[in-house]
Amino acid sequence: MPRAAAPASGAPLPLQHDPVARDRGDVVDRYAPVPTTGMNPMSVFSESRMPRTPSGARGRVKPRRKRDSNHRFLPLPHLSSQPSTGLTLGGSLNYSYRRPGEEFNRAYLLAWSRVSTRGVQDHIVSGRLRDMLGRNEVIQFGVWISLDPVYPYFGINNHQNLAGTDLTGPYNRMRMDNYGGWLTYEHPLWQLHRPDRPVGTLRQYTGLFYYVDVVQGYAHSRLVEHDPNLVGTYRRGIVRAGLTWDSRDNDWSPREGSLIDLTLDTAGAYTGSTSGFGRVHATARNYWPLGRSGFVFAHRVSFDALWGVAPLMALGEFGGLFPMDAYGGAFVGRGFARRRFIGNIKATASAEIRFTPLEFRLGRNKLGLGFEGFVELGLVSMKIADLFKAWYPSGGPGLLLIWNRFVVFRVEAGFSREGGALYLQSEHAF
């Protein structure tokens, strides 16, 4: 589903002051994950660590009323691209509020809209409130609309090699429209304080999600010919609970630390779902600076298992805090077509070397230029006993543009046994 960046994808993030904030520019707050652009954002959306809006004099003739620095607005453009959706343009408006003397945002609101050249639309309004009940809690909420007339469908657990028009032609296309919303609650359980390192925080996470998926097939397509029973309207009411550990030094472009989440989903008639199913998901993301070289080694390991009568949308995604298409696309399985392999059991391992040797000061902001290399390995099956019968390796190079370690833009070329793809995205893959 829609990365956050996960990101799309509630985030179990630390509620402590970031000791390295001075190294990444003038920021508001450390508490936030990457928004899940390019993915189906379900449970997690970024809180502001937005750079302050410049407020210097511009030769004004008469003085203006002093701006309230507790309220900050940051509009951001969006540009992304992957073969299945085409070039996507849009933008977001970010708002944060922080009271005088406090280190963290009390409120963060996001309005997001984007449209691609192939008619794919994503519209999101979300919010995050902190410590409103005096328990150091975090409450997140939002609504999401996605209209996708070129949604991919290559069949369930289809391991055949495909290439050329078999991947790009209309035979493997359908229409998927999604409407939904969520409400999540988090609070810290324990913190680990270490000298000269970010604080690690263990957090409890609870979420309620409700989605309506409208599946439509095209004449003479794979969906209509082989799986016409999947066409229709499906409701997904999900209750999610879990634990998370976060010790990253930065949420958008970390150089050290970890983000680990373990979640359990349940859905059925009692939650308003069309069918009953469950999911267990675990992901570990780790980041290591390689000495003082400036290189960062990042890797992600995920396992995702469904049981019961899982709907089509759930079969083709990883769950957890950052729901994303699986397996194949701009965030996992780069080099394979989007949602190329879907099924009940999914596992993936990804590794990246990131390096940004060039940094420039632009006023109060910092711009970094660099590159990366990545490799990925995926496994998908309908039964756990069959998980290791088919392997999907891929990899490639990429270029990075990082602004204040807040906005990340990557250009990547991914290659696999079924060809290659070029990706432009506005956040790291993980």
C-alpha positions as CSV (number, residue, x, y, z in Angstrom):
1,M,0.0,0.0,0.0
2,P,1.0,3.6,0.0
3,R,6.4,5.1,1.9
4,A,4.7,7.4,4.2
5,A,9.1,6.4,3.1
6,A,7.5,4.4,4.1
7,P,8.0,6.0,4.4
8,A,5.1,5.6,3.7
9,S,4.1,4.2,6.0
10,G,2.7,5.2,13.2
11,A,6.3,5.8,13.8
12,P,7.9,4.6,16.9
13,L,10.3,7.4,17.2
14,P,12.4,8.8,20.0
15,L,11.2,11.8,22.0
16,Q,14.6,13.1,23.0
17,H,16.7,16.1,21.9
18,D,19.1,15.2,19.1
19,P,22.6,16.0,20.2
20,V,23.8,16.4,16.6
21,A,21.1,18.8,15.5
22,R,23.7,21.6,15.2
23,D,25.4,19.5,12.5
24,R,22.4,19.3,10.1
25,G,21.3,22.9,10.1
26,D,18.6,24.9,11.9
27,V,15.9,22.4,12.6
28,V,12.7,22.2,14.7
29,D,12.6,18.6,16.0
30,R,14.2,15.2,15.7
31,Y,10.9,13.3,16.1
32,A,9.8,12.1,12.6
33,P,10.2,9.4,10.0
34,V,10.4,9.8,6.3
35,P,7.0,10.4,4.6
36,T,6.0,7.5,2.6
37,T,6.1,9.1,-0.8
38,G,5.9,6.6,-3.6
39,M,4.4,4.0,-1.3
40,N,1.1,3.5,0.1
41,P,1.2,5.7,3.3
42,M,-0.8,3.9,5.9
43,S,0.5,4.1,9.4
44,V,3.3,6.7,9.4
45,F,3.8,10.2,8.3
46,S,6.6,12.7,9.0
47,E,6.6,15.1,11.8
48,S,8.4,18.4,11.2
49,R,12.0,19.0,11.7
50,M,11.6,21.7,9.2
51,P,14.2,24.3,8.6
52,R,13.1,27.7,9.9
53,T,11.6,30.0,7.3
54,P,14.1,32.8,6.6
55,S,12.8,36.1,7.9
56,G,15.6,38.6,7.1
57,A,14.9,42.2,6.0
58,R,14.3,42.7,2.3
59,G,14.5,46.4,2.0
60,R,11.0,47.0,3.3
61,V,9.9,50.6,3.5
62,K,7.9,50.1,6.7
63,P,8.4,47.6,9.5
64,R,6.3,44.5,9.6
65,R,4.7,42.8,12.5
66,K,7.1,40.3,14.0
67,R,6.5,36.7,12.9
68,D,5.4,34.2,15.5
69,S,8.3,31.7,15.4
70,N,6.3,29.1,17.1
71,H,4.2,28.5,14.0
72,R,6.2,27.3,10.9
73,F,5.0,26.6,7.4
74,L,7.1,24.8,4.8
75,P,5.8,24.1,1.2
76,L,7.7,21.4,-0.6
77,P,7.5,20.4,-4.3
78,H,7.4,16.7,-5.3
79,L,9.0,15.1,-8.2
80,S,9.3,11.3,-8.7
81,S,9.2,8.7,-11.4
82,Q,9.1,4.9,-11.9
83,P,8.2,3.0,-15.0
84,S,4.7,1.8,-13.8
85,T,3.4,5.2,-12.8
86,G,5.3,7.6,-15.0
87,L,6.5,11.1,-14.0
88,T,4.7,12.2,-10.8
89,L,4.4,15.9,-9.9
90,G,2.9,17.5,-6.8
91,G,3.7,19.0,-3.5
92,S,3.0,19.2,0.2
93,L,2.3,21.9,2.7
94,N,3.9,21.2,6.1
95,Y,2.9,23.0,9.3
96,S,4.4,22.7,12.8
97,Y,3.7,24.3,16.2
98,R,6.0,24.4,19.1
99,R,5.5,26.3,22.4
100,P,8.2,28.6,23.7
101,G,10.9,26.7,25.7
102,E,9.9,23.3,24.4
103,E,12.2,21.1,22.3
104,F,9.5,19.2,20.4
105,N,6.6,20.0,18.1
106,R,3.2,20.0,19.8
107,A,1.5,19.6,16.5
108,Y,2.5,18.7,12.9
109,L,0.1,18.8,10.0
110,L,0.7,17.6,6.4
111,A,-1.3,18.1,3.2
112,W,0.0,16.2,0.2
113,S,-1.2,15.9,-3.4
114,R,0.4,14.4,-6.5
115,V,-0.6,13.3,-10.0
116,S,1.4,11.3,-12.5
117,T,1.5,11.4,-16.3
118,R,-0.2,8.0,-16.4
119,G,-3.1,9.3,-14.3
120,V,-2.1,7.9,-10.9
121,Q,-3.3,10.2,-8.0
122,D,-2.4,10.3,-4.3
123,H,-4.0,12.7,-1.9
124,I,-3.2,12.7,1.9
125,V,-4.1,14.9,4.9
126,S,-2.5,13.8,8.1
127,G,-1.6,15.1,11.5
128,R,0.5,14.3,14.6
129,L,-0.1,15.6,18.1
130,R,2.3,15.2,21.0
131,D,1.9,15.2,24.7
132,M,-1.7,16.5,24.6
133,L,-2.7,14.1,27.4
134,G,0.4,14.8,29.5
135,R,1.8,11.3,29.0
136,N,4.5,12.1,26.5
137,E,2.3,10.3,24.0
138,V,2.0,10.7,20.2
139,I,-1.3,10.6,18.4
140,Q,-1.5,10.3,14.6
141,F,-4.4,10.5,12.3
142,G,-5.1,11.0,8.6
143,V,-7.1,10.2,5.5
144,W,-5.8,8.9,2.2
145,I,-7.2,8.7,-1.4
146,S,-5.4,6.9,-4.2
147,L,-6.7,6.5,-7.8
148,D,-4.5,4.2,-9.9
149,P,-5.7,3.2,-13.4
150,V,-2.4,1.4,-14.3
151,Y,-2.1,-0.7,-11.1
152,P,0.0,-3.8,-11.9
153,Y,-1.2,-7.4,-11.5
154,F,1.2,-10.2,-12.5
155,G,-0.7,-12.9,-10.7
156,I,-0.3,-14.3,-7.2
157,N,2.9,-16.2,-6.6
158,N,3.9,-16.0,-10.2
159,H,7.6,-16.9,-10.5
160,Q,7.8,-17.1,-14.3
161,N,10.4,-14.9,-16.0
162,L,8.8,-11.9,-17.8
163,A,10.3,-9.3,-20.0
164,G,9.5,-6.5,-22.5
165,T,5.8,-6.1,-23.2
166,D,4.9,-9.0,-20.8
167,L,5.9,-6.5,-18.1
168,T,4.7,-3.2,-19.6
169,G,1.7,-4.2,-21.7
170,P,-2.0,-3.8,-20.7
171,Y,-2.4,-7.5,-20.1
172,N,-0.8,-7.1,-16.6
173,R,-2.8,-3.9,-15.7
174,M,-5.9,-3.2,-13.7
175,R,-7.5,-0.3,-11.8
176,M,-7.2,0.0,-8.1
177,D,-8.9,2.9,-6.1
178,N,-8.3,3.2,-2.4
179,Y,-10.0,5.3,0.3
180,G,-9.1,5.1,3.9
181,G,-8.0,6.6,7.2
182,W,-6.1,5.8,10.4
183,L,-5.7,6.7,14.1
184,T,-2.6,5.6,16.0
185,Y,-1.3,6.0,19.6
186,E,2.3,5.7,20.8
187,H,4.2,6.2,24.0
188,P,7.7,5.5,25.2
189,L,8.4,2.5,27.5
190,W,12.1,2.8,28.0
191,Q,15.1,4.9,26.9
192,L,18.8,4.1,26.6
193,H,21.2,7.1,27.1
194,R,24.7,6.8,25.8
195,P,27.5,9.5,25.7
196,D,27.8,11.3,22.4
197,R,25.2,9.1,20.7
198,P,21.5,9.5,20.0
199,V,19.2,8.2,22.7
200,G,17.5,4.9,21.9
201,T,13.8,4.6,22.7
202,L,11.6,1.6,23.0
203,R,8.0,2.5,22.2
204,Q,4.6,0.8,22.3
205,Y,2.4,1.3,19.2
206,T,-1.3,0.8,18.7
207,G,-3.3,1.6,15.5
208,L,-6.7,1.5,13.9
209,F,-7.0,1.5,10.1
210,Y,-9.9,1.3,7.8
211,Y,-9.7,1.1,4.0
212,V,-12.0,0.5,1.0
213,D,-10.4,-1.0,-2.0
214,V,-12.2,-0.9,-5.4
215,V,-10.7,-3.5,-7.8
216,Q,-11.6,-3.2,-11.5
217,G,-10.4,-5.4,-14.3
218,Y,-9.8,-4.5,-17.9
219,A,-11.1,-6.7,-20.8
220,H,-8.6,-9.4,-21.8
221,S,-6.3,-8.7,-18.9
222,R,-4.7,-11.3,-16.6
223,L,-7.0,-10.4,-13.7
224,V,-10.2,-10.9,-15.7
225,E,-9.0,-14.1,-17.5
226,H,-7.4,-15.9,-14.5
227,D,-8.7,-14.3,-11.3
228,P,-12.1,-12.6,-11.9
229,N,-13.1,-13.5,-8.3
230,L,-10.7,-10.7,-7.2
231,V,-12.8,-8.0,-8.9
232,G,-15.0,-6.0,-6.6
233,T,-15.1,-3.8,-3.5
234,Y,-13.2,-5.0,-0.4
235,R,-13.2,-3.4,3.1
236,R,-10.1,-3.7,5.4
237,G,-10.6,-2.8,9.0
238,I,-7.2,-3.4,10.8
239,V,-6.2,-3.4,14.4
240,R,-2.4,-3.2,14.8
241,A,-0.2,-3.4,17.8
242,G,3.5,-3.6,18.2
243,L,6.9,-2.5,19.6
244,T,9.5,-0.3,18.0
245,W,13.1,0.6,18.8
246,D,14.6,3.8,17.4
247,S,18.2,5.1,17.9
248,R,18.8,6.9,14.7
249,D,20.6,10.3,14.6
250,N,18.3,11.6,11.9
251,D,15.0,10.3,10.6
252,W,15.3,11.3,6.9
253,S,19.0,10.6,6.3
254,P,20.5,8.7,9.2
255,R,24.2,8.0,9.5
256,E,24.1,5.8,12.6
257,G,21.6,4.0,14.8
258,S,18.7,1.6,14.2
259,L,15.0,1.5,13.6
260,I,13.4,-1.8,14.4
261,D,9.7,-2.6,14.4
262,L,7.6,-5.7,15.2
263,T,3.8,-5.5,14.6
264,L,0.8,-7.7,14.6
265,D,-2.3,-7.1,12.5
266,T,-5.8,-8.6,12.9
267,A,-8.8,-8.1,10.7
268,G,-12.3,-9.6,10.5
269,A,-16.0,-9.0,10.6
270,Y,-15.5,-7.5,14.1
271,T,-13.3,-4.8,12.5
272,G,-15.6,-4.2,9.5
273,S,-13.4,-6.2,7.0
274,T,-14.8,-8.2,4.1
275,S,-12.7,-11.2,5.1
276,G,-10.7,-12.3,8.1
277,F,-6.9,-12.3,8.0
278,G,-3.9,-11.5,10.1
279,R,-0.3,-10.3,9.6
280,V,3.0,-10.4,11.5
281,H,5.7,-8.1,10.3
282,A,9.3,-7.4,11.4
283,T,11.8,-5.1,10.0
284,A,15.3,-4.1,11.2
285,R,17.1,-1.1,9.7
286,N,20.6,-0.4,10.7
287,Y,23.1,2.4,9.8
288,W,26.8,2.3,10.5
289,P,29.3,5.1,9.7
290,L,32.5,3.6,8.3
291,G,35.0,5.3,10.5
292,R,35.7,8.9,9.5
293,S,35.6,8.2,5.8
294,G,32.1,9.7,5.4
295,F,30.7,6.4,4.0
296,V,27.6,5.0,5.6
297,F,26.6,1.3,5.4
298,A,22.8,0.9,5.6
299,H,20.9,-2.4,5.5
300,R,17.3,-3.6,6.0
301,V,16.0,-7.0,6.7
302,S,12.2,-7.7,6.6
303,F,9.9,-10.6,7.1
304,D,6.1,-10.4,6.5
305,A,3.6,-13.2,6.8
306,L,-0.2,-13.3,6.2
307,W,-2.8,-15.9,7.2
308,G,-6.5,-16.3,6.6
309,V,-8.2,-14.8,3.5
310,A,-6.0,-11.9,2.7
311,P,-7.3,-9.4,0.1
312,L,-5.3,-8.5,-3.0
313,M,-4.0,-5.2,-1.5
314,A,-2.5,-7.0,1.5
315,L,-0.9,-9.8,-0.7
316,G,1.1,-7.2,-2.5
317,E,2.6,-5.1,0.3
318,F,4.8,-5.2,3.3
319,G,3.1,-4.2,6.5
320,G,4.6,-2.6,9.6
321,L,5.2,1.1,10.2
322,F,6.2,1.8,6.6
323,P,3.8,-0.1,4.3
324,M,5.2,-0.4,0.8
325,D,4.7,-2.3,-2.4
326,A,6.2,-5.8,-2.5
327,Y,8.1,-7.3,-4.1
328,G,9.4,-4.9,-6.8
329,G,9.4,-1.1,-7.2
330,A,11.1,2.0,-6.1
331,F,11.5,1.0,-2.4
332,V,12.0,-2.8,-2.3
333,G,13.1,-5.0,-5.1
334,R,14.5,-2.1,-7.2
335,G,15.0,-3.4,-10.8
336,F,11.9,-5.5,-10.8
337,A,8.5,-4.2,-11.9
338,R,6.2,-2.7,-9.2
339,R,4.5,-5.4,-7.2
340,R,6.1,-8.0,-9.5
341,F,5.9,-10.8,-6.8
342,I,3.0,-11.0,-4.4
343,G,1.9,-13.7,-1.9
344,N,1.3,-14.6,1.7
345,I,5.0,-14.9,2.8
346,K,7.6,-12.2,1.9
347,A,11.2,-11.6,3.0
348,T,13.8,-9.2,1.8
349,A,17.3,-8.1,2.6
350,S,18.8,-4.8,1.3
351,A,22.2,-3.2,1.6
352,E,23.4,0.2,0.6
353,I,26.7,2.2,0.7
354,R,26.0,5.9,0.8
355,F,28.5,8.7,0.5
356,T,28.0,12.5,0.2
357,P,31.5,14.0,-0.2
358,L,30.3,17.5,-1.3
359,E,28.4,19.8,0.9
360,F,27.6,23.5,0.3
361,R,26.2,26.2,2.5
362,L,23.3,28.1,0.9
363,G,22.5,30.8,3.5
364,R,21.4,29.0,6.6
365,N,20.9,25.7,4.7
366,K,23.2,22.9,3.8
367,L,23.1,21.0,0.5
368,G,24.9,17.7,0.1
369,L,25.8,15.8,-3.2
370,G,26.8,12.2,-3.2
371,F,26.2,8.7,-4.6
372,E,25.2,5.2,-3.5
373,G,25.3,1.6,-4.5
374,F,22.7,-1.0,-3.5
375,V,21.9,-4.7,-3.7
376,E,18.7,-6.4,-2.8
377,L,17.4,-10.0,-2.4
378,G,13.7,-11.0,-2.2
379,L,11.7,-14.1,-1.4
380,V,8.0,-14.6,-1.9
381,S,5.7,-17.6,-1.6
382,M,2.3,-18.7,-0.5
383,K,3.6,-21.2,2.1
384,I,6.5,-20.8,4.5
385,A,7.9,-24.2,3.4
386,D,8.2,-22.8,-0.2
387,L,9.9,-19.5,0.7
388,F,13.4,-20.4,-0.4
389,K,12.4,-22.0,-3.7
390,A,12.7,-18.7,-5.7
391,W,15.2,-15.9,-5.2
392,Y,15.0,-12.4,-6.7
393,P,18.4,-10.5,-6.6
394,S,18.8,-7.0,-8.0
395,G,21.1,-4.0,-7.6
396,G,22.4,-0.8,-9.1
397,P,24.0,2.7,-8.5
398,G,22.4,6.0,-7.6
399,L,23.0,9.7,-7.1
400,L,21.9,11.6,-3.9
401,L,20.9,15.2,-3.3
402,I,20.3,16.0,0.4
403,W,19.1,19.3,1.8
404,N,19.6,19.9,5.5
405,R,19.3,16.1,6.0
406,F,15.6,16.9,5.7
407,V,14.8,16.5,2.0
408,V,16.4,13.6,0.2
409,F,16.3,13.2,-3.6
410,R,17.7,10.1,-5.2
411,V,18.1,9.0,-8.8
412,E,18.7,5.3,-9.1
413,A,19.1,2.7,-11.8
414,G,18.0,-0.8,-10.7
415,F,18.8,-4.0,-12.6
416,S,17.4,-7.5,-12.3
417,R,17.0,-10.7,-14.3
418,E,13.9,-9.2,-15.9
419,G,15.5,-5.9,-17.1
420,G,16.1,-2.6,-15.4
421,A,14.3,0.6,-14.3
422,L,15.2,4.2,-13.5
423,Y,13.8,5.7,-10.3
424,L,13.5,9.3,-9.2
425,Q,12.3,9.6,-5.6
426,S,12.2,12.2,-2.8
427,E,13.5,10.0,0.0
428,H,15.8,7.1,0.7
429,A,14.5,3.6,0.1
430,F,14.9,3.0,3.9
